[in-house]
Each structure stands twice: as C-alpha cells, then as structure tokens.
Amino acid sequence: MTPGITLVVVGAILAFAVRADPSGIDVQTVGWILLITGVCLIVYEVRTNRLGKDDKQGQGPTGPYTPGGRARTVRDAKPDKDRP
C-alpha cells in the first residue's frame, strides 16, 4: 500500500502546493494524475488483499462457495455394498 500512499502525497503536493510554471509541463495536471493513480492503486490493493485473505480461510468473498459460483458439497465416504 506504500506506493499508493506515496503517489497520493506527491500528487497532492504537486496539485495544491507547487505554483511553479515550467515551460512544456503543467505541474497541477501531473499532480492530479498522480493523485488519482495513487487512489486507484490503494483501492486495488485493499480489494485484492481482502479477497485473498477470505479465500485462504476456505470461505469465498460471498460465503462458502467456489469461485465459479457453485456451492460446495460434502459427500459421504460410505463404501458401496456391491464392491468387495
């Protein structure tokens, strides 16, 4: 999550605090681009981490379902009487 926070901070500084006007580049626009990219990166990382932790515990993000959406079933391990 650190790269996302870094992008947000640098982008906010460029967008709101820097008043320089170098030729050929708009510092405020670059700041806004970095800020939005950082927010998107943070949201992506949070969603990926949350879903990954749920899957590791054996529960999907919506409950005890497989990623394909089918419910998990537990089959009895009873031997068939017809088999020797």
Number of C-alpha atoms within 10 A of each C-alpha: 12 10 11 20 15 14 21 24 16 16 24 20 16 22 20 12 11 12 10 10 10 8 7 6 9 13 20 20 13 15 23 19 17 22 24 16 16 23 15 14 19 19 14 13 14 13 11 11 11 11 15 13 13 14 15 9 8 12 15 17 15 11 12 15 15 15 12 6 11 9 11 9 8 6 6 6 6 6 8 7 6 5 5 5
